């Protein structure tokens, strides 16, 4: 029996920067991921300037972020934010603030 093809919409980038909530300095090595009801995106790591880009499906997406550094919370309870990600050809931007343990 033939099954129908499952077609997923193209992913779009969410870009941003992870910073220390108290000092505003960038956090290198923070881990960022995004998910929705039907999708869980990859985990990406911020660069030395705290910048990241993670690809997700358009729609309401929860972006999870955690420190990848022992000075910050190391698990996904560190913080999260739900954003509305626009469709193809657009990019959503986000700033993440983490607090030290």
C-alpha positions as CSV (number, residue, x, y, z in Angstrom):
1,X,0.0,0.0,0.0
2,X,1.4,3.4,-1.0
3,X,1.6,6.0,1.8
4,X,1.3,9.7,0.9
5,X,4.4,11.9,1.0
6,X,4.9,14.0,4.1
7,X,6.0,17.4,3.2
8,X,7.5,19.8,5.8
9,X,7.7,23.5,5.3
10,X,11.3,24.8,4.9
11,X,13.1,25.8,8.1
12,X,14.0,29.4,8.7
13,X,16.8,30.8,10.8
14,X,16.4,32.4,14.2
15,X,19.5,34.5,15.0
16,X,20.5,36.1,18.2
17,X,23.0,36.7,20.9
18,X,23.3,35.2,24.4
19,X,24.5,37.7,27.1
20,X,25.1,37.8,30.8
21,X,21.9,39.2,32.4
22,X,23.9,41.3,34.9
23,X,26.9,42.6,32.8
24,X,25.5,42.4,29.3
25,X,28.7,40.7,28.2
26,X,28.4,37.9,25.5
27,X,28.4,34.3,26.6
28,X,30.5,32.0,24.5
29,X,29.5,28.3,24.5
30,X,25.8,28.8,25.5
31,X,23.5,26.1,24.1
32,X,20.4,27.2,22.0
33,X,17.6,25.0,20.6
34,X,14.1,25.6,19.3
35,X,11.0,23.4,19.3
36,X,7.3,23.5,18.6
37,X,4.5,21.0,19.0
38,X,5.7,19.1,15.9
39,X,9.4,19.9,15.6
40,X,12.6,19.9,17.7
41,X,15.5,21.7,16.2
42,X,19.2,21.1,16.6
43,X,21.2,22.3,19.5
44,X,23.7,25.0,18.5
45,X,26.5,26.6,20.5
46,X,27.1,30.4,20.7
47,X,30.4,31.7,19.3
48,X,32.9,33.8,21.2
49,X,30.7,36.9,20.7
50,X,27.6,35.1,22.0
51,X,26.0,34.9,18.6
52,X,24.0,32.0,17.3
53,X,21.8,30.9,14.4
54,X,19.4,28.0,14.8
55,X,17.0,26.7,12.1
56,X,13.3,26.1,13.1
57,X,10.0,25.7,11.4
58,X,7.8,28.8,11.0
59,X,5.1,29.4,13.6
60,X,5.1,29.6,17.4
61,X,8.5,28.2,18.6
62,X,9.9,28.0,22.1
63,X,13.6,28.8,22.1
64,X,15.5,27.2,24.9
65,X,18.9,28.4,26.1
66,X,21.3,27.3,28.7
67,X,24.9,28.1,29.6
68,X,27.5,25.8,28.3
69,X,29.9,27.2,30.9
70,X,30.0,26.0,34.5
71,X,29.3,29.6,35.7
72,X,25.8,29.4,34.2
73,X,22.9,27.0,34.6
74,X,23.8,24.0,32.4
75,X,20.4,22.7,31.7
76,X,17.4,23.7,29.7
77,X,15.7,25.2,32.8
78,X,18.1,28.2,32.5
79,X,15.5,30.0,30.4
80,X,13.2,29.8,27.5
81,X,11.1,32.2,25.4
82,X,8.2,31.5,22.9
83,X,8.4,33.6,19.8
84,X,6.4,33.7,16.5
85,X,8.8,32.8,13.7
86,X,7.9,34.3,10.2
87,X,7.7,32.2,7.1
88,X,10.3,31.6,4.4
89,X,12.6,34.4,3.4
90,X,12.5,36.1,6.7
91,X,14.7,35.8,9.9
92,X,13.6,36.1,13.5
93,X,16.1,37.8,15.9
94,X,16.3,37.1,19.7
95,X,18.5,38.2,22.6
96,X,18.9,35.7,25.4
97,X,20.0,36.7,28.9
98,X,21.5,34.1,31.3
99,X,22.3,34.6,35.0
100,X,25.2,33.0,36.9
101,X,24.7,30.2,39.3
